[in-house]
Amino acid sequence: MKKLLILFMVVAMMVSVVACAGNGNNETTGSTVTTESTGTTGTTAVIAPGVNAGTLKVGVYKSSASYAMQGMNMTWNFVLTLKDDNTFTLTDGTTEKGAGTYALTGDCYTLTYNDDRTCTFVVQEDGTLRMLSDFPYGFATIQLALVGDIVFTYDSEVPAEGGNDNQGGDDNKGDDTVYSIVAGTYGAEYTKESAMAGTVVYKYTAVLGADNTFSYSVKFDMKGTAYDGASASGTYKVEGNKFTFTDSEGNVTEGVLTADNTFKISLKASAMASTPYEVTFTEKVFTVAAGTYGAEYTKESAMAGTVVYKYTAVLGADNTFSYSVKFDMKGTAYDGASASGTYKVEGNKFTFTDSEGNVTEGLLTADKTFKISLKEREMARKHYEVTYTVPAAE
């Protein structure tokens, strides 16, 4: 009941009457959001600068916005289609949330909805569309003062009439192909231009586990200083081409597979960001070089105590592979398992074939880093998965 009340309050806060940028009682000073009450007409947030710096291109644009309040997170996905006849449609990817006409009005563009509501935007130098005023969306209006900037990025041309009108809900554009995705490490980038910070490139890394675990983290550089951005972990599932991430707090974010081992999803870049950015993740392909690699596995035993198995692997330039293990048990050093053969790398798959023809598959997880399950002792019944890296001396 409490969550329903909070949800009602959030929606109520977001319903407002929108005025064109620069009109009414709104004032703009630098990049500060200013709002003033206009009697019974509600409030409108207007953000400067409000002058077109680029050329408008007809097509399909996408954006998103989010708002958090007392443990409740709300995220909206926007798909705005601007047609060459100066009409527009707005959807959430599946359901229409608005339609009408658009026109150049002074230094900005105005969207005029069929129900006579309006809002304004400018074309930025990089071709993105930045909302200047609160954004009518379905029966509500998304207030910029609550969610921050809403910036639309060009996604595609307007689909042909009779084609796929389900903008954003199916990136296959009418193609019935169902894509697949494998466990591994994926990367994505989002570039943001800011008058204060300049050009900032947010570098996302996501790890998809074979057990359907999912985690991502972001790193970025701002004016020469490296920062850690947002991060989250949880689980994922794939249904058709729908990719769903559920984080450890139960928040659900939906994305879409756009090709094999490629998915698009909106995720926060920094902990303080009000709006997640839609980014496209592709599988990172790593490399491995000839050399000596090391790994360790620690086992706790009631009988033997703590035993650290130290693995050493040698990768030859001719694709030969050998490994051996040493360990110490109660002060006595022992030689563990060893084997030799060949290896090959296909994408991020690392395959070891020993001299007896036994095949063991592993995975490259970074450059010069791979994990694989290998025996630690000849009599061992279970193989331990260990991660090999190049020793620091190399």
Phi, psi and chi 1 to 4 in degrees:
 res  aa     phi    psi   chi1   chi2   chi3   chi4
   1 MET       -  -38.5 -176.5   65.9 -175.8      -
   2 LYS   -65.1  -41.9 -177.8  178.0  179.2 -178.6
   3 LYS   -64.5  -37.4  -73.1 -169.9  173.4 -178.5
   4 LEU   -63.1  -40.6  -72.6  174.4      -      -
   5 LEU   -64.7  -43.2  178.4   58.4      -      -
   6 ILE   -62.4  -43.9  -67.0  171.7      -      -
   7 LEU   -59.9  -42.1  179.9   59.8      -      -
   8 PHE   -62.1  -40.9  175.7   78.0      -      -
   9 MET   -64.9  -40.8  -69.5  172.5   63.0      -
  10 VAL   -63.4  -46.8  170.3      -      -      -
  11 VAL   -61.4  -41.7  172.3      -      -      -
  12 ALA   -62.0  -38.7      -      -      -      -
  13 MET   -66.0  -26.9  -70.7  171.8   66.5      -
  14 MET   -90.6   -7.8  -69.1 -167.8  172.7      -
  15 VAL   -85.2  121.4  176.1      -      -      -
  16 SER  -152.5  165.7   65.3      -      -      -
  17 VAL   -94.3  130.8  175.0      -      -      -
  18 VAL  -101.4  132.1  179.9      -      -      -
  19 ALA  -108.7  155.8      -      -      -      -
  20 CYS   -63.7  148.4  -88.8      -      -      -
  21 ALA   -58.5  133.8      -      -      -      -
  22 GLY    87.9   -5.8      -      -      -      -
  23 ASN  -105.3  172.8  -66.3  -22.5      -      -
  24 GLY    66.0 -148.0      -      -      -      -
  25 ASN   -96.4    8.2  -65.6  -32.1      -      -
  26 ASN   -76.9  141.0  -63.3  -68.5      -      -
  27 GLU  -121.9  146.0  -62.7  179.1    0.0      -
  28 THR  -124.1  124.8  -55.4      -      -      -
  29 THR  -132.2  107.5   56.0      -      -      -
  30 GLY    62.0 -127.1      -      -      -      -
  31 SER  -110.4   20.6   59.1      -      -      -
  32 THR   -85.8  136.4  -57.3      -      -      -
  33 VAL   -80.4  124.5  177.5      -      -      -
  34 THR  -126.1  136.0   61.3      -      -      -
  35 THR  -131.6  143.8   62.2      -      -      -
  36 GLU  -133.7  143.5  -69.2 -171.9   11.2      -
  37 SER   -72.2  141.4  173.9      -      -      -
  38 THR  -124.0   61.4   54.9      -      -      -
  39 GLY    65.2 -124.4      -      -      -      -
  40 THR   -91.8    5.1   59.4      -      -      -
  41 THR   -89.8    1.6   59.9      -      -      -
  42 GLY    87.2 -164.9      -      -      -      -
  43 THR  -125.0  155.7   59.8      -      -      -
  44 THR  -136.6  130.6  -61.5      -      -      -
  45 ALA   -94.0  131.4      -      -      -      -
  46 VAL  -125.9  132.5  179.3      -      -      -
  47 ILE  -121.1  132.0  -60.1  178.3      -      -
  48 ALA   -92.1  161.4      -      -      -      -
  49 PRO   -77.6  153.9   29.4  -35.9      -      -
  50 GLY  -118.3   40.3      -      -      -      -
  51 VAL  -125.9  134.6  177.8      -      -      -
  52 ASN   -60.3  133.7  -72.5  -47.1      -      -
  53 ALA  -118.8   -7.5      -      -      -      -
  54 GLY  -133.4 -177.3      -      -      -      -
  55 THR  -103.8  130.6  -58.2      -      -      -
  56 LEU   -71.2  136.2 -177.4   65.2      -      -
  57 LYS  -120.0  129.4 -179.5  179.1  179.9 -179.4
  58 VAL   -68.1  149.8  -61.2      -      -      -
  59 GLY   150.5 -167.1      -      -      -      -
  60 VAL  -100.6  126.5  178.7      -      -      -
  61 TYR  -118.9  148.7  -68.9   79.1      -      -
  62 LYS  -130.6  148.0  -67.4 -177.3  178.6  179.9
  63 SER  -157.6  179.2 -175.9      -      -      -
  64 SER  -155.4  164.2   60.5      -      -      -
  65 ALA  -149.2  153.5      -      -      -      -
  66 SER  -142.1  159.3   63.0      -      -      -
  67 TYR  -148.6  134.8 -179.4   70.8      -      -
  68 ALA  -119.3  137.3      -      -      -      -
  69 MET  -152.4  118.7  178.7  178.8  179.6      -
  70 GLN    48.2   50.4  -65.3 -173.3   10.0      -
  71 GLY    84.5   -5.5      -      -      -      -
  72 MET  -102.0  128.3  -77.2 -168.6   64.7      -
  73 ASN  -112.0  129.9  -68.4  -35.6      -      -
  74 MET  -120.5  131.8  -59.2  177.8   65.8      -
  75 THR  -129.1  133.5  -61.9      -      -      -
  76 TRP  -115.9  135.7  -62.0  -89.7      -      -
  77 ASN  -108.2  129.3  -66.4  -48.5      -      -
  78 PHE  -114.2  135.3  -48.3  126.1      -      -
  79 VAL  -127.1  110.3 -178.5      -      -      -
  80 LEU  -109.3  121.2  176.9   64.4      -      -
  81 THR  -109.2  116.9  -58.5      -      -      -
  82 LEU  -102.7  117.7  -58.2  177.6      -      -
  83 LYS   -97.7  161.5  -58.9  178.0 -178.3  179.0
  84 ASP   -74.2   -6.8   56.0   12.2      -      -
  85 ASP   -94.5   15.7   62.1   -5.5      -      -
  86 ASN    65.8   26.7  -72.9   97.4      -      -
  87 THR  -108.3  159.1   60.8      -      -      -
  88 PHE  -139.0  157.3   76.5   88.5      -      -
  89 THR  -131.6  147.5   56.7      -      -      -
  90 LEU  -127.1  127.1  175.1   64.4      -      -
  91 THR  -133.4  171.6   75.6      -      -      -
  92 ASP   -99.0   12.1   61.8    1.4      -      -
  93 GLY   110.7  -24.6      -      -      -      -
  94 THR  -135.5  -37.9   55.4      -      -      -
  95 THR  -114.6  136.2  -54.7      -      -      -
  96 GLU   -67.3  134.1 -176.7  176.4  -56.7      -
  97 LYS  -119.3    4.7  -63.6  -66.1 -176.4  178.5
  98 GLY   164.9  155.9      -      -      -      -
  99 ALA  -161.0  157.5      -      -      -      -
 100 GLY   165.0 -141.3      -      -      -      -
 101 THR  -127.9  161.1   60.8      -      -      -
 102 TYR  -133.1  151.9   68.0   92.4      -      -
 103 ALA  -156.4  153.4      -      -      -      -
 104 LEU   -75.5  123.5  178.7   63.6      -      -
 105 THR  -128.0   93.7   53.0      -      -      -
 106 GLY    73.8 -122.8      -      -      -      -
 107 ASP   -94.0    5.0  -67.8  -32.9      -      -
 108 CYS  -142.9  179.7   63.7      -      -      -
 109 TYR  -109.1  147.8  -76.2   86.1      -      -
 110 THR  -118.9  129.3  -62.4      -      -      -
 111 LEU   -92.6  123.0  -63.0  177.2      -      -
 112 THR  -112.2  112.5  -57.8      -      -      -
 113 TYR   -76.7  161.3  -69.8   66.5      -      -
 114 ASN   -63.7  -20.8  -69.4  -25.3      -      -
 115 ASP   -96.3   15.1   60.2    5.1      -      -
 116 ASP    77.9    1.4  -66.4  -32.0      -      -
 117 ARG   -72.0  154.5  -69.9 -176.6  -64.9  171.9
 118 THR  -136.8  160.0   62.3      -      -      -
 119 CYS  -155.8  165.4   64.3      -      -      -
 120 THR  -128.3  155.1   55.3      -      -      -
 121 PHE  -149.5  162.3   68.0   85.8      -      -
 122 VAL  -121.3  155.7  -70.5      -      -      -
 123 VAL   -92.1  119.0 -176.3      -      -      -
 124 GLN   -80.6  169.1  -58.7 -168.4  114.6      -
 125 GLU   -58.0  -32.6 -169.8  172.8   -5.2      -
 126 ASP   -87.3    6.9   61.1   -1.7      -      -
 127 GLY    91.3   -5.5      -      -      -      -
 128 THR   -75.7  157.2   57.9      -      -      -
 129 LEU  -106.9  125.3  -46.9 -178.7      -      -
 130 ARG  -114.8  121.6 -176.6  165.8  179.2 -101.7
 131 MET   -68.2  135.9  -59.9  -52.6  -59.2      -
 132 LEU   -97.6  -22.3  -63.9  179.6      -      -
 133 SER  -135.0  167.9   56.8      -      -      -
 134 ASP   -53.5  148.9  -62.9  -17.1      -      -
 135 PHE  -111.6  107.2 -173.6   44.9      -      -
 136 PRO   -61.9  131.6  -24.5   36.5      -      -
 137 TYR  -148.8  103.4 -177.0   67.9      -      -
 138 GLY    65.3 -134.5      -      -      -      -
 139 PHE   -83.6  -10.1   70.6   89.6      -      -
 140 ALA  -107.2  176.3      -      -      -      -
 141 THR  -130.5  124.9  -64.2      -      -      -
 142 ILE   -82.1  118.9  -50.7  -60.3      -      -
 143 GLN   -86.8  126.2  -68.6 -172.9    8.9      -
 144 LEU   -63.2  -29.9  -60.1 -174.4      -      -
 145 ALA   -63.7  -22.4      -      -      -      -
 146 LEU   -96.5  -36.7  -63.4  179.1      -      -
 147 VAL  -107.3  -10.1  -58.2      -      -      -
 148 GLY    85.1 -163.5      -      -      -      -
 149 ASP   -61.1  143.2  -76.5   -7.6      -      -
 150 ILE  -115.7  112.6  -62.6  177.6      -      -
 151 VAL  -121.9  123.3  177.3      -      -      -
 152 PHE   -93.7  136.4  -78.3   86.5      -      -
 153 THR  -111.0  136.5  -57.3      -      -      -
 154 TYR   -61.6  133.7 -178.0   84.7      -      -
 155 ASP  -114.7  -44.3 -177.9   73.5      -      -
 156 SER  -166.8  172.6   65.0      -      -      -
 157 GLU   -71.8  162.7  -64.5 -179.7   -6.7      -
 158 VAL   -69.2  126.9  177.3      -      -      -
 159 PRO   -60.0  149.0  -20.4   32.1      -      -
 160 ALA   -62.7  149.9      -      -      -      -
 161 GLU   -57.2  135.0  -67.9  -64.3  -32.2      -
 162 GLY    88.3   -6.6      -      -      -      -
 163 GLY   -84.2 -152.4      -      -      -      -
 164 ASN   -80.1  108.9  177.5   24.8      -      -
 165 ASP   -92.6    1.9  -68.2  -33.3      -      -
 166 ASN   -85.6   62.9 -161.6   20.2      -      -
 167 GLN   -56.2  128.4  -47.8  -65.4  -14.7      -
 168 GLY    82.3  -20.9      -      -      -      -
 169 GLY   -82.6  -17.6      -      -      -      -
 170 ASP  -149.6  101.2 -176.4    0.5      -      -
 171 ASP   -74.8    2.6  -84.3   68.2      -      -
 172 ASN   -80.9   -5.4  -60.5  -34.8      -      -
 173 LYS    51.6   46.9  -56.5  -69.8 -170.4  -72.5
 174 GLY    91.2   -9.8      -      -      -      -
 175 ASP   -78.5  134.9 -173.8   -1.1      -      -
 176 ASP   -88.7    6.6  -67.5  -29.5      -      -
 177 THR   -61.7  131.7  -57.0      -      -      -
 178 VAL  -105.1  122.7  175.4      -      -      -
 179 TYR   -91.2  166.6  -60.1  111.6      -      -
 180 SER  -125.0  161.4   61.0      -      -      -
 181 ILE  -141.7  143.2 -164.3  164.2      -      -
 182 VAL  -115.2  159.1  -62.6      -      -      -
 183 ALA   -62.6  145.7      -      -      -      -
 184 GLY   157.3 -168.5      -      -      -      -
 185 THR  -104.7  133.4  -58.0      -      -      -
 186 TYR  -125.3  151.9  -68.9   72.9      -      -
 187 GLY  -132.0  153.8      -      -      -      -
 188 ALA  -154.1  161.0      -      -      -      -
 189 GLU  -137.3  149.6  -69.9 -172.2   -1.6      -
 190 TYR  -135.9  126.1 -175.6   88.3      -      -
 191 THR  -104.4  127.9  -58.6      -      -      -
 192 LYS  -123.1  133.3 -177.8  176.3 -178.8 -180.0
 193 GLU   -97.8  130.6  -60.3  -69.1  -18.1      -
 194 SER  -137.4  136.6  167.3      -      -      -
 195 ALA   -63.8  -30.2      -      -      -      -
 196 MET   -86.0  -45.1 -179.4  179.3  -63.7      -
 197 ALA  -101.4   -9.2      -      -      -      -
 198 GLY    79.0 -146.2      -      -      -      -
 199 THR   -87.7  122.2  -59.2      -      -      -
 200 VAL  -121.7  125.3  179.4      -      -      -
 201 VAL  -105.6  113.8  179.6      -      -      -
 202 TYR   -88.8  121.6  -65.0   95.7      -      -
 203 LYS  -106.4  111.8  -63.9 -176.0  177.3 -178.7
 204 TYR   -93.2  140.2  -68.6   70.7      -      -
 205 THR  -128.4  127.3  -61.7      -      -      -
 206 ALA  -122.2  141.8      -      -      -      -
 207 VAL  -120.5  119.7  178.0      -      -      -
 208 LEU  -102.2  121.3  -81.9   65.1      -      -
 209 GLY   -89.1  156.0      -      -      -      -
 210 ALA   -65.0  -20.0      -      -      -      -
 211 ASP   -94.2   18.7   56.6   -7.4      -      -
 212 ASN    68.3   20.4  -73.2   95.2      -      -
 213 THR   -78.4  153.4   54.1      -      -      -
 214 PHE  -142.8  134.8  178.9   94.5      -      -
 215 SER  -145.0  150.8   63.1      -      -      -
 216 TYR  -144.3  155.7   88.7   93.7      -      -
 217 SER  -147.3  160.4   59.8      -      -      -
 218 VAL  -130.5  140.6 -178.1      -      -      -
 219 LYS  -128.3  146.0  -67.4 -175.7  179.5  -65.0
 220 PHE  -152.6  162.4   61.2   97.0      -      -
 221 ASP  -119.4  130.0 -176.5  -79.0      -      -
 222 MET  -129.8  114.1 -172.2  178.0  -65.2      -
 223 LYS    52.4   43.5  -67.3 -173.7  175.6 -178.9
 224 GLY    87.6   -3.6      -      -      -      -
 225 THR  -110.1  129.8  -58.5      -      -      -
 226 ALA   -83.7  138.7      -      -      -      -
 227 TYR  -131.0  151.2  -66.2   92.2      -      -
 228 ASP   -90.8  130.8  -69.7  -34.5      -      -
 229 GLY   -96.2 -148.3      -      -      -      -
 230 ALA   -70.3  159.4      -      -      -      -
 231 SER  -155.4  154.2   62.6      -      -      -
 232 ALA  -162.8  159.6      -      -      -      -
 233 SER  -143.0  161.8   61.2      -      -      -
 234 GLY   170.2 -135.2      -      -      -      -
 235 THR  -132.8  163.9   59.7      -      -      -
 236 TYR  -136.8  157.9   78.7   93.9      -      -
 237 LYS  -144.6  154.5   65.4  178.1  179.5  179.4
 238 VAL  -122.4  126.0  174.7      -      -      -
 239 GLU  -126.8  109.1  -61.6  171.1  -54.6      -
 240 GLY    63.2 -121.7      -      -      -      -
 241 ASN  -104.3    7.7  -75.7  -29.5      -      -
 242 LYS   -85.2  125.5 -174.5  169.5   75.1  170.7
 243 PHE  -109.7  120.8 -178.2   98.5      -      -
 244 THR  -119.5  124.3  -56.0      -      -      -
 245 PHE  -108.3  124.6  165.3   46.5      -      -
 246 THR  -115.2  114.8  -56.7      -      -      -
 247 ASP   -79.5  177.0   70.2   17.7      -      -
 248 SER   -65.0  -16.3   56.8      -      -      -
 249 GLU   -98.1    2.7  -63.1 -179.6   -5.0      -
 250 GLY    91.0    1.7      -      -      -      -
 251 ASN   -73.9  135.2  -58.7  -53.6      -      -
 252 VAL  -110.5  130.4  176.8      -      -      -
 253 THR  -127.7  127.8  -54.2      -      -      -
 254 GLU  -100.8  139.0  -69.6 -173.0   -3.5      -
 255 GLY  -129.3 -165.3      -      -      -      -
 256 VAL  -148.6  140.0   62.9      -      -      -
 257 LEU   -77.2  129.1  -58.2 -173.8      -      -
 258 THR  -110.4  -10.1   57.5      -      -      -
 259 ALA  -169.1  172.9      -      -      -      -
 260 ASP   -60.0  131.4  -73.9  -23.6      -      -
 261 ASN    56.0   35.5  -59.7  -35.1      -      -
 262 THR  -142.7  128.2  -56.0      -      -      -
 263 PHE  -142.7  151.4   63.3  100.1      -      -
 264 LYS  -115.9  134.2 -175.1 -173.7  -63.2 -175.4
 265 ILE  -159.0  153.2 -167.2  168.6      -      -
 266 SER   -98.3  117.3  -64.5      -      -      -
 267 LEU  -135.3  146.8  -62.8  172.1      -      -
 268 LYS   -63.9  144.7  -87.1 -170.2  175.7 -176.1
 269 ALA   -92.9  -33.7      -      -      -      -
 270 SER  -139.9  158.0   66.3      -      -      -
 271 ALA   -61.9  -28.8      -      -      -      -
 272 MET   -90.0   -4.8  -60.0  -59.5  -67.2      -
 273 ALA   -67.4  136.5      -      -      -      -
 274 SER   -87.6  -21.3   58.8      -      -      -
 275 THR  -126.1  126.6  -56.7      -      -      -
 276 PRO   -73.9  150.8   26.6  -32.4      -      -
 277 TYR  -101.9  138.8  -59.9  130.6      -      -
 278 GLU   -80.7  120.7 -175.4  178.4   68.6      -
 279 VAL  -128.9  155.8  -69.2      -      -      -
 280 THR  -109.2  118.3  -63.1      -      -      -
 281 PHE   -92.1  132.8  -76.1   92.0      -      -
 282 THR  -123.2  154.2   55.8      -      -      -
 283 GLU   -66.8  130.5 -173.0  178.9   18.3      -
 284 LYS   -77.6  130.6  -75.1 -171.4  174.4 -178.5
 285 VAL  -104.2  117.6  177.7      -      -      -
 286 PHE   -98.9  168.7  -58.0  111.1      -      -
 287 THR  -123.4  156.0   59.6      -      -      -
 288 VAL  -133.8  141.2   67.6      -      -      -
 289 ALA  -117.7  160.1      -      -      -      -
 290 ALA   -61.4  144.7      -      -      -      -
 291 GLY   153.8 -173.7      -      -      -      -
 292 THR  -102.4  132.7  -58.6      -      -      -
 293 TYR  -123.1  150.5  -68.1   71.8      -      -
 294 GLY  -128.1  153.0      -      -      -      -
 295 ALA  -153.4  160.0      -      -      -      -
 296 GLU  -137.3  149.7  -69.8 -171.9   -2.2      -
 297 TYR  -136.1  126.4 -175.9   87.5      -      -
 298 THR  -104.8  127.9  -59.3      -      -      -
 299 LYS  -122.3  133.1 -176.9  177.8  179.5  179.3
 300 GLU   -99.7  129.7  -60.1  -70.6  -17.2      -
 301 SER  -136.5  136.9  167.9      -      -      -
 302 ALA   -64.2  -30.6      -      -      -      -
 303 MET   -85.6  -45.7 -178.7  179.1  -64.9      -
 304 ALA  -100.0  -10.8      -      -      -      -
 305 GLY    79.3 -145.7      -      -      -      -
 306 THR   -89.0  123.4  -59.6      -      -      -
 307 VAL  -122.6  126.0  179.8      -      -      -
 308 VAL  -105.8  115.2  179.4      -      -      -
 309 TYR   -90.6  122.0  -64.0   94.9      -      -
 310 LYS  -107.0  112.6  -62.4 -176.4  177.6 -178.6
 311 TYR   -94.4  141.7  -67.3   70.0      -      -
 312 THR  -130.0  127.6  -60.3      -      -      -
 313 ALA  -123.0  142.6      -      -      -      -
 314 VAL  -121.1  119.4  178.0      -      -      -
 315 LEU  -101.5  123.2  -81.2   64.2      -      -
 316 GLY   -90.6  155.4      -      -      -      -
 317 ALA   -64.3  -20.3      -      -      -      -
 318 ASP   -94.4   18.5   56.6   -7.2      -      -
 319 ASN    69.0   21.2  -73.2   94.2      -      -
 320 THR   -79.7  153.4   54.4      -      -      -
 321 PHE  -142.3  134.7  179.8   93.8      -      -
 322 SER  -145.3  151.1   62.9      -      -      -
 323 TYR  -144.6  157.4   88.9   94.0      -      -
 324 SER  -149.0  160.0   59.8      -      -      -
 325 VAL  -130.1  140.8 -177.2      -      -      -
 326 LYS  -128.9  147.4  -67.5 -176.0  179.7  -64.7
 327 PHE  -153.2  163.0   61.0   97.3      -      -
 328 ASP  -121.4  129.0 -176.4  -78.6      -      -
 329 MET  -128.2  114.3 -172.3  178.6  -66.0      -
 330 LYS    53.2   43.1  -67.5 -174.2  174.8 -178.6
 331 GLY    86.7   -3.1      -      -      -      -
 332 THR  -108.7  129.6  -58.0      -      -      -
 333 ALA   -83.9  139.9      -      -      -      -
 334 TYR  -132.1  152.6  -65.9   91.1      -      -
 335 ASP   -93.8  131.0  -71.5  -33.3      -      -
 336 GLY   -95.9 -148.6      -      -      -      -
 337 ALA   -71.7  159.1      -      -      -      -
 338 SER  -154.5  154.8   62.5      -      -      -
 339 ALA  -162.4  161.0      -      -      -      -
 340 SER  -143.6  161.3   61.3      -      -      -
 341 GLY   170.7 -133.8      -      -      -      -
 342 THR  -133.7  163.8   60.3      -      -      -
 343 TYR  -136.2  159.2   78.6   92.5      -      -
 344 LYS  -146.1  154.3   66.6  178.2  179.3  178.8
 345 VAL  -122.3  126.8  174.6      -      -      -
 346 GLU  -127.9  108.9  -62.5  171.6  -53.6      -
 347 GLY    64.0 -119.9      -      -      -      -
 348 ASN  -105.2    6.6  -75.4  -30.5      -      -
 349 LYS   -84.4  126.5 -174.9  169.9   73.4  172.2
 350 PHE  -110.7  120.2 -178.9   98.0      -      -
 351 THR  -118.6  124.3  -55.8      -      -      -
 352 PHE  -108.0  125.5  165.0   47.8      -      -
 353 THR  -115.6  115.8  -55.8      -      -      -
 354 ASP   -80.3  177.4   68.8   18.5      -      -
 355 SER   -65.8  -15.9   56.9      -      -      -
 356 GLU   -98.2    4.2  -62.9  180.0   -2.7      -
 357 GLY    90.6    2.8      -      -      -      -
 358 ASN   -74.3  134.8  -60.0  -51.9      -      -
 359 VAL  -110.5  130.6  176.4      -      -      -
 360 THR  -127.6  127.0  -54.1      -      -      -
 361 GLU  -100.0  139.0  -69.2 -172.2   -6.3      -
 362 GLY  -129.1 -164.5      -      -      -      -
 363 LEU  -148.2  133.3 -175.1   69.9      -      -
 364 LEU   -75.5  128.1  -58.8 -174.1      -      -
 365 THR  -112.0   -9.9   57.9      -      -      -
 366 ALA  -168.5  172.1      -      -      -      -
 367 ASP   -61.8  132.5  -72.5  -25.9      -      -
 368 LYS    57.6   34.4  -63.2 -175.9  179.2 -179.9
 369 THR  -143.9  128.6  -55.7      -      -      -
 370 PHE  -146.1  151.6   62.6   97.2      -      -
 371 LYS  -119.7  145.2   63.2 -179.7  179.1 -179.3
 372 ILE  -160.8  152.0 -168.0  168.5      -      -
 373 SER   -96.7  116.1  -64.0      -      -      -
 374 LEU  -134.3  148.5  -62.4  171.6      -      -
 375 LYS   -64.5  144.6  -83.3 -158.5  -66.3 -170.1
 376 GLU   -98.2  -25.8   87.5  -72.7    3.0      -
 377 ARG  -137.7  152.3  -67.5  179.0  -65.1  120.0
 378 GLU   -60.2  -35.2  -66.7  -63.3  -19.6      -
 379 MET   -90.2    2.8  -60.6  -59.3  -67.3      -
 380 ALA   -65.5  138.3      -      -      -      -
 381 ARG   -89.9  -19.4  -68.0  174.7  -63.1  175.6
 382 LYS  -126.4  138.4 -175.9  177.9  179.9 -179.7
 383 HIS   -92.3  143.2  -61.0 -177.0      -      -
 384 TYR  -102.4  137.2  -61.0  128.5      -      -
 385 GLU   -82.6  122.3 -176.4  178.9   72.6      -
 386 VAL  -127.3  155.4  -68.6      -      -      -
 387 THR  -108.5  120.8  -63.0      -      -      -
 388 TYR   -93.0  134.1  -75.1   90.3      -      -
 389 THR  -132.5  160.2   57.8      -      -      -
 390 VAL   -73.4  129.0  177.2      -      -      -
 391 PRO   -55.6  149.6  -24.2   33.9      -      -
 392 ALA   -56.1  -31.5      -      -      -      -
 393 ALA   -63.2  -22.6      -      -      -      -
 394 GLU   -88.9      -  -66.2 -161.1   10.0      -
